[in-house]
Amino acid sequence: MLGYGPRVRKLLLTMAASLAIVQVVALVVAADEEGRFRRTTPRGSFGRDGPELLVGVPGGRAWGIESDLFPVPPDRSALRATIEVRDPTVREAFVRVAWYDRASGRPRQFALTDANPVRAGETVVLEIALDPPPGAVAYRLRVLARLRAPDDLSAAGAVSVRLSAPFGRPPTYPVTQLLP
């Protein structure tokens, strides 16, 4: 930049700074999209294939991925989960909703809701009600799997999951009995 005048140097520095800001913003947006879910153990694997979340887990207890905290929806709602268990080493995969009494800091879960398990070789679409227990203000979604043997390690894409955004559910009505 030594051969350029002060105006050209200023213009070049402004362009370089603008380009750097654009790159940082792009990284923040990408991190935000990828940061919605994370592994529950570093020994597992997590990837994406378009809208599908691909999960691999080690043996032992149920492992998988978990979301960030979401606020409890104000109205009755649910979400759909399409789960495909591709690896025969997986005994079952399921979606768990963990309920929290705080939406910030490091809150502790105080209640759990588990969806029906999906077995190896199955593809199932589940509707999961987001019915919070009293006192719940936030929830976290987990996609977990258990292996057949404690020393096994599943394939990287052993479980494929597609989760919908929460959607409204109609209100329930009490059961009534007509008198004769």
N, C-alpha and C positions, 0 to 999 in steps of 0.2 A: 504494500500500500504506500510505499515511499514515493512513487512517482505520481501519485494522484493528489489532487487538491483537497482541501478540508471538506468541501461539500460532498465530493465523491466518496471520501473515507467515511463520512457520517452516514451517507446513504447505504454503503456496503455494510457497515456495522448494524444499522437498523434492519436491513434485510436479513442478516445473519441472526440477529436476536429474534426477529419474527419467526424465522424458520425453526429456531430452537424452541420457542414457545409452542408452535404448532405441534412439534414432535412430542413435547412433554404432555400436552393436552391429549394427543392420540394415545399415548401410553397410559394415561390416567383413565381414559374411556375404556381401553382394552382391559386394564386391570379391574375396573369396576364390573365389566361384563363377566370376566373370568372369576371374580372374587365372590360371586353369589354362592358358590359351593366350594368346599374344601374337603380333603381327606380326613377321616377320623383317626388314621394311623399313618405314619410315614412309610410303613411296610406295604401299604396298599397302593393301588394305582388309580388315577383319575384322568379321563380324557373326554373329548367331545367329538362327535361326528355330526355336524350341523346341530339340530336341536336335541339330539340324543346325548345323554350323559353315559359314559362308559366307565364301569367300575370294576376293579380287581381287588380281591381281599386276601389276607393271610388267614391261617387257621386260628382256632381259639374261640373267643367270644364273637359276637356279631360286629362286623366292621363295615365301613363303607364311606359315604360322604355325607356332609351336613351343610345346610344353608346358613346364611346370616340370619339374624333375628328379624322377624316381620311383625308389624303390629297386628293385633287381633282385628279381623274385619268387623265393621260395625253391625252388619246384617248377617243373617244365616248364609253360610257359603260352603262351598266344597271345591275340590280340585280333582282332576283326572290324572291318573298315573298309568302309563303303559309300560309294563315291565316284561322284559324278555330275559330268561336265564339261559345263557348259551353254553355254559361250561358244566359238565357232569360232576365236577368236584363240588359244586355248590349244592348244598342240601335245600336251602330256601333263601329267598330274597324278599324283602318287605319294606314298606314305607312306614316310618314312625314320625308322629308329631309330638314334639316335646313342648310342654307349656311352661311359661315363665311368668313370675309376678312383677318383673321389671323389664323394661325394654332397653336399658343401657347398662354400662359397666360390665361386670361379670356376674350376671344373675344365675341362680341355680334353678334347674328345672324342678317342678313340684308335681307334675303329672305327665303321663305318657298315654298316647293312643296309637295302637299298632293296627295297620291294615292286614288283611288276609295275606298269608305267605304265598309265594309263587315258587314252584318246584323247577328243577332242572328240566329243560326241554319244553317248558311252557312259555306262552306269551299271553298275558292277561291284562285287560283294561279294568282298572279299579276306580270307583268314585269314592273319594275320601272326604268325609264330612269334617269341616273345621268347626266343631262344636266345643268351644272352650269351657273348661271347668270354671266355677266361681273363682274370681280373683285373678284370672289370667289376663295379661295385657299384651303378651307377645308369644310367638311360637317359632319353632325352628323345625324344618323338615330334614329328615335323615332317610337315606336310602341305604339299607343295611343288608348284609348277607352272612349266612353261616355256612361253613364248609362241612363236608361229611366227616373228615378226619382232622384232628387238631394240628397235625403236622403238615397238612396240605398247603398249597399256595395256588390260588386260581389263576386263570389266564387274565391278561390285562383288561380285556373287554368281556369278562365273564357275565356281567349283568348290564343290560342296556335299559335305560329308563327315559321316558318322555313325560314331563310334568306340564300340565296346563296352568295357566294363571287361575287364581280363585274366581269362581263365578257364583252368582246368587242362587240360593235354593228357596223354593216356596215355603211358607210357614207350615208348620204341622198343626193339625187340628185334633182335639181330643176325640177318642173313640166314643161314640154314642150308641145307645141301644133304643130302638123304637119299641114302644109299649104296644101290646096287642089291642 
